[in-house]
Amino acid sequence: MVCIFEKDGFAIIRQEGDHIVLSKPDCTRPVVIPQYREVPVFVIRNNMRTVGMDRERYFELLKQC
């Protein structure tokens, strides 16, 4: 999941425990991604909503990773 947001222009700004925090200049809130084997769907949807990413963009970036 980190790869998807990095392809969208985000950069890792810090890592706290098992959570990676990413940000990009035009976003007001950072994206927090837990390092679990499987990231729950609600976490993916919340991060997509935070950055204003739609499903089509998500799956387009997923193919590139």
mmJSON file of the N, C-alpha and C atoms, coordinates in Angstrom:
{"data_MODEL":{"atom_site":{
"group_PDB":["ATOM","ATOM","ATOM","ATOM","ATOM","ATOM","ATOM","ATOM","ATOM","ATOM","ATOM","ATOM","ATOM","ATOM","ATOM","ATOM","ATOM","ATOM","ATOM","ATOM","ATOM","ATOM","ATOM","ATOM","ATOM","ATOM","ATOM","ATOM","ATOM","ATOM","ATOM","ATOM","ATOM","ATOM","ATOM","ATOM","ATOM","ATOM","ATOM","ATOM","ATOM","ATOM","ATOM","ATOM","ATOM","ATOM","ATOM","ATOM","ATOM","ATOM","ATOM","ATOM","ATOM","ATOM","ATOM","ATOM","ATOM","ATOM","ATOM","ATOM","ATOM","ATOM","ATOM","ATOM","ATOM","ATOM","ATOM","ATOM","ATOM","ATOM","ATOM","ATOM","ATOM","ATOM","ATOM","ATOM","ATOM","ATOM","ATOM","ATOM","ATOM","ATOM","ATOM","ATOM","ATOM","ATOM","ATOM","ATOM","ATOM","ATOM","ATOM","ATOM","ATOM","ATOM","ATOM","ATOM","ATOM","ATOM","ATOM","ATOM","ATOM","ATOM","ATOM","ATOM","ATOM","ATOM","ATOM","ATOM","ATOM","ATOM","ATOM","ATOM","ATOM","ATOM","ATOM","ATOM","ATOM","ATOM","ATOM","ATOM","ATOM","ATOM","ATOM","ATOM","ATOM","ATOM","ATOM","ATOM","ATOM","ATOM","ATOM","ATOM","ATOM","ATOM","ATOM","ATOM","ATOM","ATOM","ATOM","ATOM","ATOM","ATOM","ATOM","ATOM","ATOM","ATOM","ATOM","ATOM","ATOM","ATOM","ATOM","ATOM","ATOM","ATOM","ATOM","ATOM","ATOM","ATOM","ATOM","ATOM","ATOM","ATOM","ATOM","ATOM","ATOM","ATOM","ATOM","ATOM","ATOM","ATOM","ATOM","ATOM","ATOM","ATOM","ATOM","ATOM","ATOM","ATOM","ATOM","ATOM","ATOM","ATOM","ATOM","ATOM","ATOM","ATOM","ATOM","ATOM","ATOM","ATOM","ATOM","ATOM","ATOM","ATOM","ATOM"],
"id":[1,2,3,4,5,6,7,8,9,10,11,12,13,14,15,16,17,18,19,20,21,22,23,24,25,26,27,28,29,30,31,32,33,34,35,36,37,38,39,40,41,42,43,44,45,46,47,48,49,50,51,52,53,54,55,56,57,58,59,60,61,62,63,64,65,66,67,68,69,70,71,72,73,74,75,76,77,78,79,80,81,82,83,84,85,86,87,88,89,90,91,92,93,94,95,96,97,98,99,100,101,102,103,104,105,106,107,108,109,110,111,112,113,114,115,116,117,118,119,120,121,122,123,124,125,126,127,128,129,130,131,132,133,134,135,136,137,138,139,140,141,142,143,144,145,146,147,148,149,150,151,152,153,154,155,156,157,158,159,160,161,162,163,164,165,166,167,168,169,170,171,172,173,174,175,176,177,178,179,180,181,182,183,184,185,186,187,188,189,190,191,192,193,194,195],
"type_symbol":["N","C","C","N","C","C","N","C","C","N","C","C","N","C","C","N","C","C","N","C","C","N","C","C","N","C","C","N","C","C","N","C","C","N","C","C","N","C","C","N","C","C","N","C","C","N","C","C","N","C","C","N","C","C","N","C","C","N","C","C","N","C","C","N","C","C","N","C","C","N","C","C","N","C","C","N","C","C","N","C","C","N","C","C","N","C","C","N","C","C","N","C","C","N","C","C","N","C","C","N","C","C","N","C","C","N","C","C","N","C","C","N","C","C","N","C","C","N","C","C","N","C","C","N","C","C","N","C","C","N","C","C","N","C","C","N","C","C","N","C","C","N","C","C","N","C","C","N","C","C","N","C","C","N","C","C","N","C","C","N","C","C","N","C","C","N","C","C","N","C","C","N","C","C","N","C","C","N","C","C","N","C","C","N","C","C","N","C","C","N","C","C","N","C","C"],
"label_atom_id":["N","CA","C","N","CA","C","N","CA","C","N","CA","C","N","CA","C","N","CA","C","N","CA","C","N","CA","C","N","CA","C","N","CA","C","N","CA","C","N","CA","C","N","CA","C","N","CA","C","N","CA","C","N","CA","C","N","CA","C","N","CA","C","N","CA","C","N","CA","C","N","CA","C","N","CA","C","N","CA","C","N","CA","C","N","CA","C","N","CA","C","N","CA","C","N","CA","C","N","CA","C","N","CA","C","N","CA","C","N","CA","C","N","CA","C","N","CA","C","N","CA","C","N","CA","C","N","CA","C","N","CA","C","N","CA","C","N","CA","C","N","CA","C","N","CA","C","N","CA","C","N","CA","C","N","CA","C","N","CA","C","N","CA","C","N","CA","C","N","CA","C","N","CA","C","N","CA","C","N","CA","C","N","CA","C","N","CA","C","N","CA","C","N","CA","C","N","CA","C","N","CA","C","N","CA","C","N","CA","C","N","CA","C","N","CA","C","N","CA","C","N","CA","C","N","CA","C"],
"label_alt_id":[null,null,null,null,null,null,null,null,null,null,null,null,null,null,null,null,null,null,null,null,null,null,null,null,null,null,null,null,null,null,null,null,null,null,null,null,null,null,null,null,null,null,null,null,null,null,null,null,null,null,null,null,null,null,null,null,null,null,null,null,null,null,null,null,null,null,null,null,null,null,null,null,null,null,null,null,null,null,null,null,null,null,null,null,null,null,null,null,null,null,null,null,null,null,null,null,null,null,null,null,null,null,null,null,null,null,null,null,null,null,null,null,null,null,null,null,null,null,null,null,null,null,null,null,null,null,null,null,null,null,null,null,null,null,null,null,null,null,null,null,null,null,null,null,null,null,null,null,null,null,null,null,null,null,null,null,null,null,null,null,null,null,null,null,null,null,null,null,null,null,null,null,null,null,null,null,null,null,null,null,null,null,null,null,null,null,null,null,null,null,null,null,null,null,null],
"label_comp_id":["MET","MET","MET","VAL","VAL","VAL","CYS","CYS","CYS","ILE","ILE","ILE","PHE","PHE","PHE","GLU","GLU","GLU","LYS","LYS","LYS","ASP","ASP","ASP","GLY","GLY","GLY","PHE","PHE","PHE","ALA","ALA","ALA","ILE","ILE","ILE","ILE","ILE","ILE","ARG","ARG","ARG","GLN","GLN","GLN","GLU","GLU","GLU","GLY","GLY","GLY","ASP","ASP","ASP","HIS","HIS","HIS","ILE","ILE","ILE","VAL","VAL","VAL","LEU","LEU","LEU","SER","SER","SER","LYS","LYS","LYS","PRO","PRO","PRO","ASP","ASP","ASP","CYS","CYS","CYS","THR","THR","THR","ARG","ARG","ARG","PRO","PRO","PRO","VAL","VAL","VAL","VAL","VAL","VAL","ILE","ILE","ILE","PRO","PRO","PRO","GLN","GLN","GLN","TYR","TYR","TYR","ARG","ARG","ARG","GLU","GLU","GLU","VAL","VAL","VAL","PRO","PRO","PRO","VAL","VAL","VAL","PHE","PHE","PHE","VAL","VAL","VAL","ILE","ILE","ILE","ARG","ARG","ARG","ASN","ASN","ASN","ASN","ASN","ASN","MET","MET","MET","ARG","ARG","ARG","THR","THR","THR","VAL","VAL","VAL","GLY","GLY","GLY","MET","MET","MET","ASP","ASP","ASP","ARG","ARG","ARG","GLU","GLU","GLU","ARG","ARG","ARG","TYR","TYR","TYR","PHE","PHE","PHE","GLU","GLU","GLU","LEU","LEU","LEU","LEU","LEU","LEU","LYS","LYS","LYS","GLN","GLN","GLN","CYS","CYS","CYS"],
"label_asym_id":["A","A","A","A","A","A","A","A","A","A","A","A","A","A","A","A","A","A","A","A","A","A","A","A","A","A","A","A","A","A","A","A","A","A","A","A","A","A","A","A","A","A","A","A","A","A","A","A","A","A","A","A","A","A","A","A","A","A","A","A","A","A","A","A","A","A","A","A","A","A","A","A","A","A","A","A","A","A","A","A","A","A","A","A","A","A","A","A","A","A","A","A","A","A","A","A","A","A","A","A","A","A","A","A","A","A","A","A","A","A","A","A","A","A","A","A","A","A","A","A","A","A","A","A","A","A","A","A","A","A","A","A","A","A","A","A","A","A","A","A","A","A","A","A","A","A","A","A","A","A","A","A","A","A","A","A","A","A","A","A","A","A","A","A","A","A","A","A","A","A","A","A","A","A","A","A","A","A","A","A","A","A","A","A","A","A","A","A","A","A","A","A","A","A","A"],
"label_entity_id":["1","1","1","1","1","1","1","1","1","1","1","1","1","1","1","1","1","1","1","1","1","1","1","1","1","1","1","1","1","1","1","1","1","1","1","1","1","1","1","1","1","1","1","1","1","1","1","1","1","1","1","1","1","1","1","1","1","1","1","1","1","1","1","1","1","1","1","1","1","1","1","1","1","1","1","1","1","1","1","1","1","1","1","1","1","1","1","1","1","1","1","1","1","1","1","1","1","1","1","1","1","1","1","1","1","1","1","1","1","1","1","1","1","1","1","1","1","1","1","1","1","1","1","1","1","1","1","1","1","1","1","1","1","1","1","1","1","1","1","1","1","1","1","1","1","1","1","1","1","1","1","1","1","1","1","1","1","1","1","1","1","1","1","1","1","1","1","1","1","1","1","1","1","1","1","1","1","1","1","1","1","1","1","1","1","1","1","1","1","1","1","1","1","1","1"],
"label_seq_id":[1,1,1,2,2,2,3,3,3,4,4,4,5,5,5,6,6,6,7,7,7,8,8,8,9,9,9,10,10,10,11,11,11,12,12,12,13,13,13,14,14,14,15,15,15,16,16,16,17,17,17,18,18,18,19,19,19,20,20,20,21,21,21,22,22,22,23,23,23,24,24,24,25,25,25,26,26,26,27,27,27,28,28,28,29,29,29,30,30,30,31,31,31,32,32,32,33,33,33,34,34,34,35,35,35,36,36,36,37,37,37,38,38,38,39,39,39,40,40,40,41,41,41,42,42,42,43,43,43,44,44,44,45,45,45,46,46,46,47,47,47,48,48,48,49,49,49,50,50,50,51,51,51,52,52,52,53,53,53,54,54,54,55,55,55,56,56,56,57,57,57,58,58,58,59,59,59,60,60,60,61,61,61,62,62,62,63,63,63,64,64,64,65,65,65],
"pdbx_PDB_ins_code":[null,null,null,null,null,null,null,null,null,null,null,null,null,null,null,null,null,null,null,null,null,null,null,null,null,null,null,null,null,null,null,null,null,null,null,null,null,null,null,null,null,null,null,null,null,null,null,null,null,null,null,null,null,null,null,null,null,null,null,null,null,null,null,null,null,null,null,null,null,null,null,null,null,null,null,null,null,null,null,null,null,null,null,null,null,null,null,null,null,null,null,null,null,null,null,null,null,null,null,null,null,null,null,null,null,null,null,null,null,null,null,null,null,null,null,null,null,null,null,null,null,null,null,null,null,null,null,null,null,null,null,null,null,null,null,null,null,null,null,null,null,null,null,null,null,null,null,null,null,null,null,null,null,null,null,null,null,null,null,null,null,null,null,null,null,null,null,null,null,null,null,null,null,null,null,null,null,null,null,null,null,null,null,null,null,null,null,null,null,null,null,null,null,null,null],
"Cartn_x":[0.816,0.0,0.864,2.022,2.941,3.317,3.544,3.911,2.843,1.579,0.479,0.534,0.703,0.729,2.022,3.133,4.375,4.249,3.572,3.342,2.47,1.644,0.763,1.444,2.732,3.472,3.743,3.365,3.601,5.007,5.52,6.846,6.729,7.534,7.546,8.224,7.509,8.098,8.586,7.975,8.463,7.808,8.387,7.832,7.777,6.604,6.414,5.925,6.8,6.429,6.119,4.902,4.519,3.62,3.683,2.908,3.838,3.549,4.319,3.465,4.043,3.335,3.873,2.952,3.324,2.624,3.247,2.668,3.112,2.373,2.792,2.351,3.006,2.785,1.335,0.546,-0.801,-1.864,-1.48,-2.43,-2.337,-3.49,-3.507,-3.269,-3.608,-3.425,-2.509,-1.684,-0.833,-1.629,-1.073,-1.664,-0.879,-1.585,-0.948,-1.291,-0.254,-0.449,0.185,-0.623,-0.056,0.687,1.73,2.498,1.96,0.788,0.183,0.322,0.177,0.194,-0.908,-2.096,-3.232,-3.803,-3.817,-4.364,-5.881,-6.64,-8.102,-8.659,-9.779,-10.408,-10.769,-11.246,-11.635,-10.44,-9.238,-8.035,-7.724,-7.824,-7.572,-8.567,-9.832,-10.877,-10.697,-10.365,-10.168,-8.997,-7.904,-6.753,-7.092,-7.845,-8.26,-9.146,-10.055,-10.946,-10.152,-9.151,-8.318,-7.636,-7.149,-6.408,-7.266,-8.533,-9.42,-9.164,-8.734,-8.433,-9.671,-10.012,-11.14,-10.676,-11.629,-11.319,-10.507,-10.881,-10.182,-8.713,-8.417,-7.024,-6.273,-6.924,-6.309,-5.905,-6.83,-6.532,-5.518,-5.526,-4.514,-3.121,-2.98,-1.691,-1.313,-2.301,-2.042,-1.414,-1.836,-1.271,0.2,0.606,1.974,2.919,2.38,3.223,3.553],
"Cartn_y":[-1.186,0.0,1.257,1.191,2.33,2.668,1.642,1.841,2.648,2.371,3.066,4.556,4.911,6.328,6.998,6.259,6.842,7.13,6.269,6.508,7.736,8.064,9.225,10.508,10.429,11.632,11.803,10.858,10.946,10.493,10.968,10.574,10.196,9.229,8.809,9.902,10.396,11.443,10.892,9.781,9.134,7.767,6.99,5.693,5.584,5.314,5.209,3.803,2.985,1.606,0.86,0.33,-0.4,0.421,1.749,2.633,3.539,3.646,4.52,5.748,6.921,8.174,8.801,9.07,9.664,11.009,11.893,13.208,13.722,14.693,15.42,16.864,17.791,19.218,19.697,19.201,19.743,19.065,18.125,17.465,18.075,18.297,18.924,17.926,16.637,15.609,14.518,13.966,12.857,11.56,10.607,9.288,8.342,7.56,6.617,5.204,4.419,3.054,2.091,1.181,0.188,-0.889,-1.435,-2.499,-3.848,-4.199,-5.491,-6.369,-7.675,-8.587,-8.203,-7.947,-7.513,-6.249,-5.177,-3.91,-3.982,-3.695,-3.753,-2.782,-3.157,-2.345,-0.962,-0.862,0.452,1.398,0.875,1.719,2.235,1.364,1.77,2.835,2.614,3.587,4.917,4.877,6.125,6.925,6.241,6.947,7.5,6.749,7.244,8.484,8.454,9.59,10.806,10.571,11.656,12.429,11.705,12.362,12.652,12.22,12.479,11.576,10.352,9.399,8.543,8.364,7.501,6.075,5.168,3.75,3.515,4.212,4.026,4.384,5.495,5.922,4.907,4.404,3.425,2.178,1.631,0.408,0.648,1.842,2.201,2.19,2.774,2.793,1.406,0.615,-0.744,-1.609,-1.414,-2.162,-1.816,-0.601,-0.146,-0.671,-1.134,-1.596,-3.068],
"Cartn_z":[0.0,0.0,0.0,0.603,0.595,-0.845,-1.653,-3.054,-3.803,-3.535,-4.212,-3.919,-2.661,-2.304,-2.757,-2.782,-3.302,-4.799,-5.534,-6.971,-7.183,-6.191,-6.289,-5.807,-5.462,-5.091,-3.608,-2.794,-1.363,-1.032,0.083,0.561,2.032,2.44,3.841,4.656,5.662,6.499,7.834,8.29,9.513,9.661,10.547,10.882,12.388,12.9,14.343,14.658,15.213,15.509,14.235,14.133,12.93,12.017,12.111,11.254,10.452,9.162,8.273,7.975,8.091,7.864,6.584,5.651,4.372,4.215,3.451,3.214,1.867,1.35,0.163,0.333,-0.345,-0.084,-0.175,-1.123,-1.297,-0.435,0.427,1.331,2.715,3.319,4.635,5.758,5.515,6.539,6.028,6.893,6.462,6.35,5.624,5.467,6.368,7.18,8.088,7.63,7.358,6.879,7.874,8.435,9.349,8.566,9.164,8.52,8.979,8.492,8.78,7.557,7.744,6.589,5.617,6.149,5.352,5.975,5.193,5.681,5.531,6.605,6.514,5.48,4.885,3.834,4.352,5.601,6.119,6.211,6.452,6.5,5.102,4.106,2.727,2.311,2.588,2.204,2.928,4.207,4.958,4.389,4.06,3.478,2.099,1.307,-0.009,0.138,1.098,1.335,1.81,2.643,3.167,2.048,1.03,-0.055,-1.272,-1.257,-2.386,-3.581,-3.34,-4.408,-4.68,-5.954,-6.28,-6.575,-6.714,-6.927,-8.181,-9.249,-10.521,-10.395,-9.747,-9.546,-8.673,-7.636,-6.746,-7.527,-8.323,-9.065,-10.19,-10.753,-11.765,-11.137,-9.948,-9.258,-8.755,-8.357,-7.881,-8.979,-10.212,-11.336,-11.557,-11.215,-11.413,-10.33,-9.2,-8.082,-8.184],
"occupancy":[1.0,1.0,1.0,1.0,1.0,1.0,1.0,1.0,1.0,1.0,1.0,1.0,1.0,1.0,1.0,1.0,1.0,1.0,1.0,1.0,1.0,1.0,1.0,1.0,1.0,1.0,1.0,1.0,1.0,1.0,1.0,1.0,1.0,1.0,1.0,1.0,1.0,1.0,1.0,1.0,1.0,1.0,1.0,1.0,1.0,1.0,1.0,1.0,1.0,1.0,1.0,1.0,1.0,1.0,1.0,1.0,1.0,1.0,1.0,1.0,1.0,1.0,1.0,1.0,1.0,1.0,1.0,1.0,1.0,1.0,1.0,1.0,1.0,1.0,1.0,1.0,1.0,1.0,1.0,1.0,1.0,1.0,1.0,1.0,1.0,1.0,1.0,1.0,1.0,1.0,1.0,1.0,1.0,1.0,1.0,1.0,1.0,1.0,1.0,1.0,1.0,1.0,1.0,1.0,1.0,1.0,1.0,1.0,1.0,1.0,1.0,1.0,1.0,1.0,1.0,1.0,1.0,1.0,1.0,1.0,1.0,1.0,1.0,1.0,1.0,1.0,1.0,1.0,1.0,1.0,1.0,1.0,1.0,1.0,1.0,1.0,1.0,1.0,1.0,1.0,1.0,1.0,1.0,1.0,1.0,1.0,1.0,1.0,1.0,1.0,1.0,1.0,1.0,1.0,1.0,1.0,1.0,1.0,1.0,1.0,1.0,1.0,1.0,1.0,1.0,1.0,1.0,1.0,1.0,1.0,1.0,1.0,1.0,1.0,1.0,1.0,1.0,1.0,1.0,1.0,1.0,1.0,1.0,1.0,1.0,1.0,1.0,1.0,1.0,1.0,1.0,1.0,1.0,1.0,1.0],
"B_iso_or_equiv":[0.0,0.0,0.0,0.0,0.0,0.0,0.0,0.0,0.0,0.0,0.0,0.0,0.0,0.0,0.0,0.0,0.0,0.0,0.0,0.0,0.0,0.0,0.0,0.0,0.0,0.0,0.0,0.0,0.0,0.0,0.0,0.0,0.0,0.0,0.0,0.0,0.0,0.0,0.0,0.0,0.0,0.0,0.0,0.0,0.0,0.0,0.0,0.0,0.0,0.0,0.0,0.0,0.0,0.0,0.0,0.0,0.0,0.0,0.0,0.0,0.0,0.0,0.0,0.0,0.0,0.0,0.0,0.0,0.0,0.0,0.0,0.0,0.0,0.0,0.0,0.0,0.0,0.0,0.0,0.0,0.0,0.0,0.0,0.0,0.0,0.0,0.0,0.0,0.0,0.0,0.0,0.0,0.0,0.0,0.0,0.0,0.0,0.0,0.0,0.0,0.0,0.0,0.0,0.0,0.0,0.0,0.0,0.0,0.0,0.0,0.0,0.0,0.0,0.0,0.0,0.0,0.0,0.0,0.0,0.0,0.0,0.0,0.0,0.0,0.0,0.0,0.0,0.0,0.0,0.0,0.0,0.0,0.0,0.0,0.0,0.0,0.0,0.0,0.0,0.0,0.0,0.0,0.0,0.0,0.0,0.0,0.0,0.0,0.0,0.0,0.0,0.0,0.0,0.0,0.0,0.0,0.0,0.0,0.0,0.0,0.0,0.0,0.0,0.0,0.0,0.0,0.0,0.0,0.0,0.0,0.0,0.0,0.0,0.0,0.0,0.0,0.0,0.0,0.0,0.0,0.0,0.0,0.0,0.0,0.0,0.0,0.0,0.0,0.0,0.0,0.0,0.0,0.0,0.0,0.0],
"pdbx_formal_charge":[null,null,null,null,null,null,null,null,null,null,null,null,null,null,null,null,null,null,null,null,null,null,null,null,null,null,null,null,null,null,null,null,null,null,null,null,null,null,null,null,null,null,null,null,null,null,null,null,null,null,null,null,null,null,null,null,null,null,null,null,null,null,null,null,null,null,null,null,null,null,null,null,null,null,null,null,null,null,null,null,null,null,null,null,null,null,null,null,null,null,null,null,null,null,null,null,null,null,null,null,null,null,null,null,null,null,null,null,null,null,null,null,null,null,null,null,null,null,null,null,null,null,null,null,null,null,null,null,null,null,null,null,null,null,null,null,null,null,null,null,null,null,null,null,null,null,null,null,null,null,null,null,null,null,null,null,null,null,null,null,null,null,null,null,null,null,null,null,null,null,null,null,null,null,null,null,null,null,null,null,null,null,null,null,null,null,null,null,null,null,null,null,null,null,null],
"auth_seq_id":[1,1,1,2,2,2,3,3,3,4,4,4,5,5,5,6,6,6,7,7,7,8,8,8,9,9,9,10,10,10,11,11,11,12,12,12,13,13,13,14,14,14,15,15,15,16,16,16,17,17,17,18,18,18,19,19,19,20,20,20,21,21,21,22,22,22,23,23,23,24,24,24,25,25,25,26,26,26,27,27,27,28,28,28,29,29,29,30,30,30,31,31,31,32,32,32,33,33,33,34,34,34,35,35,35,36,36,36,37,37,37,38,38,38,39,39,39,40,40,40,41,41,41,42,42,42,43,43,43,44,44,44,45,45,45,46,46,46,47,47,47,48,48,48,49,49,49,50,50,50,51,51,51,52,52,52,53,53,53,54,54,54,55,55,55,56,56,56,57,57,57,58,58,58,59,59,59,60,60,60,61,61,61,62,62,62,63,63,63,64,64,64,65,65,65],
"auth_comp_id":["MET","MET","MET","VAL","VAL","VAL","CYS","CYS","CYS","ILE","ILE","ILE","PHE","PHE","PHE","GLU","GLU","GLU","LYS","LYS","LYS","ASP","ASP","ASP","GLY","GLY","GLY","PHE","PHE","PHE","ALA","ALA","ALA","ILE","ILE","ILE","ILE","ILE","ILE","ARG","ARG","ARG","GLN","GLN","GLN","GLU","GLU","GLU","GLY","GLY","GLY","ASP","ASP","ASP","HIS","HIS","HIS","ILE","ILE","ILE","VAL","VAL","VAL","LEU","LEU","LEU","SER","SER","SER","LYS","LYS","LYS","PRO","PRO","PRO","ASP","ASP","ASP","CYS","CYS","CYS","THR","THR","THR","ARG","ARG","ARG","PRO","PRO","PRO","VAL","VAL","VAL","VAL","VAL","VAL","ILE","ILE","ILE","PRO","PRO","PRO","GLN","GLN","GLN","TYR","TYR","TYR","ARG","ARG","ARG","GLU","GLU","GLU","VAL","VAL","VAL","PRO","PRO","PRO","VAL","VAL","VAL","PHE","PHE","PHE","VAL","VAL","VAL","ILE","ILE","ILE","ARG","ARG","ARG","ASN","ASN","ASN","ASN","ASN","ASN","MET","MET","MET","ARG","ARG","ARG","THR","THR","THR","VAL","VAL","VAL","GLY","GLY","GLY","MET","MET","MET","ASP","ASP","ASP","ARG","ARG","ARG","GLU","GLU","GLU","ARG","ARG","ARG","TYR","TYR","TYR","PHE","PHE","PHE","GLU","GLU","GLU","LEU","LEU","LEU","LEU","LEU","LEU","LYS","LYS","LYS","GLN","GLN","GLN","CYS","CYS","CYS"],
"auth_asym_id":["A","A","A","A","A","A","A","A","A","A","A","A","A","A","A","A","A","A","A","A","A","A","A","A","A","A","A","A","A","A","A","A","A","A","A","A","A","A","A","A","A","A","A","A","A","A","A","A","A","A","A","A","A","A","A","A","A","A","A","A","A","A","A","A","A","A","A","A","A","A","A","A","A","A","A","A","A","A","A","A","A","A","A","A","A","A","A","A","A","A","A","A","A","A","A","A","A","A","A","A","A","A","A","A","A","A","A","A","A","A","A","A","A","A","A","A","A","A","A","A","A","A","A","A","A","A","A","A","A","A","A","A","A","A","A","A","A","A","A","A","A","A","A","A","A","A","A","A","A","A","A","A","A","A","A","A","A","A","A","A","A","A","A","A","A","A","A","A","A","A","A","A","A","A","A","A","A","A","A","A","A","A","A","A","A","A","A","A","A","A","A","A","A","A","A"],
"auth_atom_id":["N","CA","C","N","CA","C","N","CA","C","N","CA","C","N","CA","C","N","CA","C","N","CA","C","N","CA","C","N","CA","C","N","CA","C","N","CA","C","N","CA","C","N","CA","C","N","CA","C","N","CA","C","N","CA","C","N","CA","C","N","CA","C","N","CA","C","N","CA","C","N","CA","C","N","CA","C","N","CA","C","N","CA","C","N","CA","C","N","CA","C","N","CA","C","N","CA","C","N","CA","C","N","CA","C","N","CA","C","N","CA","C","N","CA","C","N","CA","C","N","CA","C","N","CA","C","N","CA","C","N","CA","C","N","CA","C","N","CA","C","N","CA","C","N","CA","C","N","CA","C","N","CA","C","N","CA","C","N","CA","C","N","CA","C","N","CA","C","N","CA","C","N","CA","C","N","CA","C","N","CA","C","N","CA","C","N","CA","C","N","CA","C","N","CA","C","N","CA","C","N","CA","C","N","CA","C","N","CA","C","N","CA","C","N","CA","C","N","CA","C","N","CA","C","N","CA","C"],
"pdbx_PDB_model_num":[1,1,1,1,1,1,1,1,1,1,1,1,1,1,1,1,1,1,1,1,1,1,1,1,1,1,1,1,1,1,1,1,1,1,1,1,1,1,1,1,1,1,1,1,1,1,1,1,1,1,1,1,1,1,1,1,1,1,1,1,1,1,1,1,1,1,1,1,1,1,1,1,1,1,1,1,1,1,1,1,1,1,1,1,1,1,1,1,1,1,1,1,1,1,1,1,1,1,1,1,1,1,1,1,1,1,1,1,1,1,1,1,1,1,1,1,1,1,1,1,1,1,1,1,1,1,1,1,1,1,1,1,1,1,1,1,1,1,1,1,1,1,1,1,1,1,1,1,1,1,1,1,1,1,1,1,1,1,1,1,1,1,1,1,1,1,1,1,1,1,1,1,1,1,1,1,1,1,1,1,1,1,1,1,1,1,1,1,1,1,1,1,1,1,1]
}}}
